[in-house]
């Protein structure tokens, strides 16, 4: 059993939620024209000094010969992308005139190198794996190729089959500038067998108070069982993904409508304090250095009773070749406090840098990897549990996958459909994003703040100290957008 749950700090009366009608006029993830020049300048200046790694090898000779073309594809090295590499011979059979060379890197390293290349116009890559964070920032700067003409001439591509919120997030001024390989929101997985043994029942839509109570009951470190697994590893794409959703549902935000930094607000303090205390009281060993991969290992190997994280977790949790908890799990929506929903929206997507000299060949590869036919290929060759989730609605209509995903398809699609600021925040803000702030400075800001929060989880500093330092970092960014302090 863990320590008793501390009482939540009282908070001042909340103002009524303000109308979102001004933001509803543009799709989620797009950037207002007045901010574009600032965004481009900030990103270029912030990343001009980043270096590039030598390309790794994938399929084909990589040198090109005769009428053959060699394209270089930069991707993040996670299981779904490794599956694509393992299937590349199928692409080569259909396109014998195209050689594909992969640069496969860990997430943080891939982000830095792809961003540096595209922002500087380096031209090293013909295809890049980016997300709904980069797409709306880079497209207005002319860094990405408009994919609409390619989509229109590709048989059976079915762009309207993409999950609507994901499609909107990758669309700028009516055109898609990247297309999703897989998408995700966030939800909760839990051990149904442990809940049944303890006489507990998980609500379909739990609160953070529910989760802390369950974690306290199920936490058994001497028996090798953590009450809950949560990310603590520093990084704007690591611990700040779940922590930002907690800040949102507690009524906090990064910046208010005047761009005043708000990380010193009572709501943010309550949110971060709760998250830190939950991990320190009921979390997995080494929580401060646990990212998505480490949490997946903890849960799939039977060492955690619950895990709140990306809905794409299902590819690992439900994989019988690597998970010991298949058939023992249940799923629920992300935990909330003051909001109807509390998740995020993210898509690993593929784009063509405007500097590529091989755009037609690059699109042929992208179309292969994101076409509805690819999902059939993955299921038949690698198993239906390996399908990239959350990008296409039709994925959940494939009979084999529909049967496999019976207990998580509904919370996945429900989370993604409702991953909007209207549903997941209590106040209007001047930026896009749920798990991040869609401004170029957030890569650095998020990394710095994530380090402060990770230090608090590790017990190296107090939450008050972490937030004081974080507020100072946010103030520097806020001045870029007109806040005078």
Residue pairs with C-beta under 8 A, 6 or more apart in sequence:
1 216
1 217
1 219
1 220
2 215
2 216
2 219
2 227
2 281
2 282
3 216
3 281
4 216
5 209
5 212
5 213
5 216
6 277
8 209
8 270
8 274
9 266
9 269
9 270
9 273
11 251
11 266
11 267
11 270
12 266
14 251
14 338
14 426
15 427
17 426
17 427
18 427
18 428
19 428
20 421
20 422
20 428
22 428
23 421
23 428
24 422
26 32
27 168
27 169
27 171
28 165
28 168
28 169
28 345
28 420
28 421
28 432
29 132
29 135
29 136
29 168
29 169
29 170
29 171
29 432
29 438
30 136
30 171
30 172
30 173
30 432
31 39
31 136
31 137
31 140
31 172
31 432
31 438
33 140
35 439
35 481
36 140
36 141
38 480
38 481
39 137
39 140
39 141
39 439
39 440
40 137
40 140
40 141
40 440
42 439
42 440
42 441
42 480
43 115
43 119
43 137
43 138
43 141
43 440
44 119
44 120
46 440
46 441
46 443
46 444
47 112
47 115
47 116
47 119
47 120
47 443
48 116
48 119
48 120
50 112
50 113
50 115
50 116
51 113
51 116
52 113
52 116
52 117
52 122
52 124
53 103
53 105
53 109
53 113
55 62
55 72
55 101
55 103
55 124
56 101
56 102
56 103
56 104
57 101
57 102
58 73
58 85
58 88
58 100
58 101
58 102
58 104
59 85
59 88
59 89
59 91
59 92
59 99
59 100
59 101
59 102
60 68
60 70
60 92
60 98
60 99
60 100
60 101
61 70
61 99
62 70
62 99
62 101
63 70
63 99
64 70
64 99
67 97
68 97
68 98
68 99
69 97
69 98
69 99
69 358
69 361
70 98
70 99
70 100
70 101
71 98
71 99
71 100
71 101
71 126
71 127
71 356
71 358
71 361
71 362
71 365
72 101
72 102
72 103
72 124
72 125
72 126
72 127
73 100
73 101
73 102
73 103
73 125
73 126
73 127
73 128
73 129
73 365
74 102
74 103
74 105
74 110
74 113
74 114
74 117
74 124
74 125
74 127
74 128
74 129
75 81
75 84
75 102
75 103
75 104
75 105
75 110
75 129
76 104
76 105
76 106
76 107
76 110
76 129
76 348
77 104
77 105
77 106
77 107
77 110
78 107
79 315
79 316
79 386
80 181
80 182
80 312
80 315
80 348
80 386
80 388
81 104
81 129
81 181
81 348
82 104
83 378
83 382
83 386
84 181
84 369
85 102
85 104
86 382
87 377
87 378
87 381
87 382
88 100
88 102
90 377
90 381
91 98
91 100
91 365
91 368
91 369
92 98
92 99
92 100
94 368
95 361
95 364
95 365
95 368
98 361
98 364
98 365
100 365
103 113
103 125
104 110
105 113
107 237
108 235
108 237
110 129
111 237
111 443
114 125
114 128
114 129
114 130
115 134
115 443
116 122
117 123
117 124
117 125
117 128
117 353
118 125
118 128
118 138
118 143
118 144
118 353
118 355
119 138
119 143
121 143
121 355
122 355
123 353
123 355
123 356
123 357
125 353
125 356
126 352
126 353
126 356
126 357
126 358
126 359
126 361
126 362
127 350
127 351
127 352
127 356
127 362
127 365
127 366
128 350
128 351
128 352
128 353
129 181
129 348
129 349
129 350
130 138
130 178
130 348
130 349
130 350
130 351
131 346
131 347
131 348
131 349
132 166
132 169
132 170
132 345
132 346
132 347
132 349
133 346
133 433
133 436
133 438
133 442
134 178
135 144
135 169
135 170
135 172
135 177
135 178
135 349
135 351
136 169
136 172
136 432
136 438
137 438
137 439
137 440
138 144
138 177
138 351
139 146
139 172
139 173
139 175
139 177
140 172
140 173
142 354
143 353
143 354
144 177
144 178
144 351
144 352
144 353
144 354
145 177
145 351
145 352
145 353
145 354
145 356
145 359
146 175
146 177
147 175
147 176
147 177
147 178
147 179
147 351
147 352
147 363
147 366
148 174
148 175
148 176
150 363
150 366
150 367
151 157
151 159
151 176
151 179
154 363
154 367
154 371
156 371
156 372
156 373
157 367
157 371
157 372
158 372
158 392
158 394
159 167
159 176
159 179
160 167
161 372
161 392
161 393
161 394
162 179
162 180
162 391
162 392
162 393
163 180
163 183
163 390
163 391
163 392
163 393
163 413
163 416
163 417
164 417
165 345
165 416
165 417
165 419
165 420
166 180
166 183
166 345
166 347
166 390
166 391
166 416
167 176
167 180
169 345
169 347
170 176
170 177
170 178
170 179
170 180
170 347
170 349
171 177
177 351
178 349
178 350
178 351
179 349
179 350
179 351
179 366
179 370
180 347
180 348
180 349
180 370
180 390
180 391
181 347
181 348
181 349
181 350
181 369
181 370
181 388
181 391
182 312
182 347
182 348
182 388
182 389
182 390
182 391
183 312
183 345
183 346
183 347
183 348
183 389
183 390
183 391
183 416
184 310
184 311
184 312
184 344
184 345
184 346
184 347
184 389
184 390
184 416
185 310
185 311
185 334
185 343
185 344
185 345
185 346
185 390
185 412
185 415
185 416
185 418
185 419
186 241
186 242
186 245
186 308
186 309
186 310
186 311
186 334
186 342
186 343
186 344
186 415
186 435
187 308
187 311
187 331
187 332
187 333
187 334
187 343
187 408
187 411
187 412
187 415
188 202
188 206
188 211
188 306
188 307
188 308
188 331
188 332
188 333
188 334
188 335
189 299
189 306
189 307
189 309
189 313
189 314
189 317
189 329
189 330
189 331
189 408
190 202
190 214
190 305
190 306
190 307
190 329
190 330
190 331
190 332
191 218
191 305
191 306
191 325
191 328
191 329
191 330
192 202
192 328
192 329
192 330
193 328
194 218
194 225
194 305
195 201
195 202
195 214
195 218
195 305
195 330
198 217
198 218
200 214
200 217
200 218
202 210
202 214
202 330
202 332
203 210
203 332
204 332
204 333
204 411
205 332
205 333
205 336
206 332
206 333
206 335
206 336
207 335
207 336
207 337
208 246
208 249
208 274
208 278
208 335
208 336
208 337
209 337
210 335
211 228
211 278
211 306
211 308
211 335
212 274
212 278
212 282
214 227
214 228
214 305
214 306
215 227
215 228
215 278
215 281
215 282
215 305
215 306
216 227
216 281
216 282
217 227
218 225
218 227
218 305
218 306
219 225
219 226
219 227
219 228
219 281
219 282
219 305
221 285
224 303
225 303
225 304
225 305
226 282
226 283
226 284
226 285
226 298
226 303
226 304
226 305
227 281
227 282
227 283
227 304
227 305
227 306
228 278
228 279
228 282
228 283
228 284
228 304
228 305
228 306
228 307
228 308
229 283
229 284
229 290
229 295
229 298
229 299
229 304
229 306
229 307
229 309
230 242
230 275
230 278
230 279
230 283
230 284
230 287
230 290
230 295
230 307
230 308
230 309
231 238
231 239
231 241
231 242
231 243
231 290
231 291
231 292
231 295
231 309
232 239
232 279
232 283
232 287
232 288
232 289
232 290
232 453
232 454
232 457
232 458
233 239
233 288
233 289
233 290
233 291
233 294
233 450
233 454
234 447
234 450
234 451
234 453
234 454
235 291
235 446
235 447
235 450
236 436
236 442
236 443
236 445
236 446
236 447
236 449
236 450
237 436
237 446
238 291
238 292
238 450
239 291
239 450
239 453
239 454
239 457
240 435
240 436
240 446
240 449
240 450
240 453
241 309
241 310
241 344
241 346
241 435
241 436
242 275
242 308
242 309
242 435
243 271
243 272
243 275
243 453
244 254
244 344
244 434
244 435
244 436
245 334
245 342
245 343
245 344
245 424
245 434
245 435
246 271
246 272
246 274
246 275
246 342
247 253
247 254
247 267
247 268
247 271
247 272
248 339
248 342
248 424
248 425
248 426
248 434
249 271
249 335
249 336
249 337
249 338
249 339
249 342
249 424
250 267
250 268
250 270
250 271
250 274
250 337
250 338
251 267
251 337
251 338
251 339
251 426
251 427
252 262
252 263
252 265
252 267
252 268
252 270
252 271
253 262
253 268
253 425
253 427
253 429
254 261
254 262
254 263
254 429
254 431
254 437
254 474
255 261
255 262
255 429
255 430
255 431
255 437
255 474
255 478
255 481
255 483
256 262
256 427
256 429
256 430
257 428
257 429
257 430
258 430
258 483
259 430
259 478
259 481
259 482
259 483
260 478
260 483
261 471
261 474
261 475
261 477
261 478
261 483
262 268
262 474
263 449
263 467
263 470
263 471
263 474
264 467
264 468
264 471
268 467
269 463
269 464
269 467
272 453
272 456
272 463
272 466
272 467
273 463
275 453
276 453
276 456
276 457
276 463
279 287
279 457
280 287
280 457
280 459
284 290
284 294
284 295
284 298
284 303
284 304
286 294
287 457
287 458
288 454
288 455
288 457
288 458
289 454
290 298
292 309
292 310
292 313
295 304
295 307
295 309
296 307
296 309
296 313
296 316
296 317
298 304
298 307
299 307
299 313
299 317
299 325
300 316
300 317
300 319
300 322
300 323
300 324
300 325
301 323
301 324
301 325
302 324
302 325
307 313
308 334
308 335
310 344
310 346
311 343
311 389
311 390
311 408
311 411
311 412
311 415
311 416
312 389
312 390
314 385
314 389
314 405
314 408
314 412
315 385
315 386
315 387
315 388
315 389
316 322
316 323
317 323
317 325
317 326
317 329
318 326
318 329
318 385
318 404
318 408
319 326
319 383
319 385
319 386
320 326
320 385
321 383
329 407
330 407
331 407
331 408
331 411
331 412
332 411
333 341
333 342
333 343
333 411
333 414
333 415
334 341
334 342
334 343
334 415
335 342
336 342
338 426
339 423
339 424
339 425
339 426
340 418
340 423
340 424
341 415
341 418
341 419
341 423
341 424
342 424
343 415
343 416
343 418
343 419
343 424
343 434
344 419
344 434
344 435
345 416
345 419
345 420
345 434
345 435
346 435
347 390
347 391
350 366
350 369
350 370
352 359
352 362
352 363
352 366
356 362
368 374
370 391
372 392
372 394
375 387
375 388
375 392
375 394
375 395
375 398
375 401
376 398
378 386
378 387
378 388
379 386
379 387
379 398
379 400
379 401
384 398
384 400
384 401
384 404
385 404
387 395
387 398
387 401
388 395
389 395
389 405
389 412
390 412
390 416
393 413
395 401
396 402
396 405
396 409
396 413
402 409
405 412
418 424
419 434
421 428
421 429
421 432
421 434
424 434
425 434
430 481
431 437
431 438
431 439
432 438
433 442
436 442
436 446
437 445
437 446
439 477
439 481
441 477
441 480
442 477
445 473
445 474
445 477
448 470
448 473
449 470
449 473
449 474
452 461
452 465
452 466
452 467
452 469
452 470
453 466
453 470
455 461
455 466
456 462
456 463
456 465
456 466
475 483
475 485
478 485
479 485
